[in-house]
Amino acid sequence: YDVRWLTRTKKNSLPRGANEQDRARFAKSRDYMVRIDDMLACRSCRRRFEIPNSQSVVFI
């Protein structure tokens, strides 16, 4: 089954006016993907089923 994912990438630079807490959060941030589809359809019978939500975010 084709599951669609949305890719979120880390920005190249920190926004202006950031404080120390923002700098620490930016240093820890990483690229990741978020699953878009929670429901898929069977190819043969078109019956819809839910994907378990155990892994909806994947770090790249």
C-alpha atoms as one frame of an Amber mdcrd trajectory, in Angstrom:
protein
   0.000   0.000   0.000   1.143   3.506  -0.754   1.228   5.557   2.417   1.711
   9.292   1.925   4.235  11.135   4.080   4.860  14.856   4.590   8.537  15.804
   4.966   9.427  18.519   7.473  12.960  19.881   7.149  15.021  21.917   9.571
  15.584  25.522   8.555  19.107  26.607   7.657  19.348  29.441  10.142  17.770
  30.547  13.386  15.216  33.395  13.119  16.305  36.839  14.286  15.506  37.812
  17.854  15.780  34.285  19.253  16.641  33.870  22.930  18.751  31.139  24.558
  15.793  28.794  24.943  15.017  29.123  21.216  18.682  28.490  20.363  18.720
  25.285  22.421  15.489  24.071  20.810  16.828  24.871  17.322  20.068  22.968
  18.015  18.090  19.840  18.959  15.674  19.963  16.020  15.951  17.420  13.185
  14.320  16.600   9.858  11.308  14.307  10.146   8.360  12.881   8.210   4.712
  12.866   9.321   2.255  10.278   7.987  -0.677  11.893   6.165  -2.870   8.825
   5.654  -4.528   7.244   8.688  -6.994   5.240   6.596  -6.196   3.135   3.521
  -8.413   1.251   1.069  -7.846  -2.368   0.093  -6.940  -2.612  -3.584  -9.122
  -5.642  -4.293 -12.306  -4.928  -2.304 -12.029  -1.168  -1.593 -12.713  -1.791
   2.087 -11.192   0.921   4.260  -9.000   0.073   7.222  -7.080   2.118   9.750
  -3.308   2.112  10.132  -2.262   1.815  13.793  -0.995   5.123  15.159   2.074
   3.583  16.750   4.417   5.223  14.237   3.072   8.375  12.651   6.375  10.320
  12.899   9.717   9.120  11.494  13.009  10.948  12.003  15.227  11.186   8.929
